[in-house]
Amino acid sequence: MDVQNYTYLPIFLNVEGLRVLVVGGGTVGTKRALKFIESGANVTVVSLDFSEELLDVKKKGEKRINLVKADAMTLIDVNFLEQFNIIVTATSNREVNSKLCTMAKSLNKLCNDPTDPTESSFIIPLYSIEDSIGVAVTTFGKSSLSSKFILELIKEKVLTDEVKRLVSVMGLVKEVIKSKVDDPKKRFPLYSKVFNDERFRDYVKNGQIDKSIKRVEEIIDESA
C-alpha cells in the first residue's frame, strides 16, 4: 500500500479559459494538449517537433492552441512559467521533465509529469463524463491498461440505463423538494427517504417518470 496515494484529492476541475503549457509535442504531449483543448483550456505546446495531429489541429484554425518551436530548457525559465496555470512535462527526457516540474511547483503551479507520477502535483486519470455522471480511474502510474479495463467495467456493469435514469430523475426530485420545502435542514432527510422508497424506485426502474414524481409529492405531504 502506497501512503503517497492518500495525499491526492480527486477533483473535477473546470479548465475552461485556463492557460496550460505542454512541454513536448510527441504522442503523450499531443494527448494531453488535445484533452485540455477539448475541455476549453488555452494550450501552448513547446517542442522541437510536433506530431502531425497537433499540426493538423493548428492548420484547421483552432484558436486555443499555440505551437512554439523551441528547446524547452533554453526557452523556459521562471518568468516564462509564471504566465501559465497548469504545466505538463511530456518530453522523452525524464531529467528535463523533472527539472521543469520542480521549477513549476516552486511557483505553486500545478504540474503533471506523465513519465513519473512521483514528480506530479496532479494526475490526469482515465475518465468518462456522460448523462451527468462523471467517473475517473487511476492506478497512480502502475498500469494505464488496468485503469482502462476498470473504467470500461464500471461503464458496462454499473452505469446501466436504469442507473442513468435514476440520476436524471433524482435531479428532478431535487427541484421538486426545493420548490416545496423551504427549510434546507428538512430537505436532506427527504432526499434520502425518496431515494430509498421502494415504490419510487420501481416507478423509475419501469420508466414511469410522472408516477415517480407524484410519489415524491406524496412523500413530501406525508412528512409535513
Secondary structure by P-SEA (a helix, b strand, c coil): cccccccbbbbbcccccbbbbbccccaaaaaaaaaaaaaccbbbbbcccccaaaaaaaaaccccbbbbbccccccccccccccccbbbbbcccaaaaaaaaaaaaaacccccccccccccccccccccccccbbbbbbcccccaaaaaaaaaaaacccccaaaaaaaaaaaaaaaaaaaccccccccaaaaaaaaacaaaaaaaaacaaaaaaaaaaaaaaaac
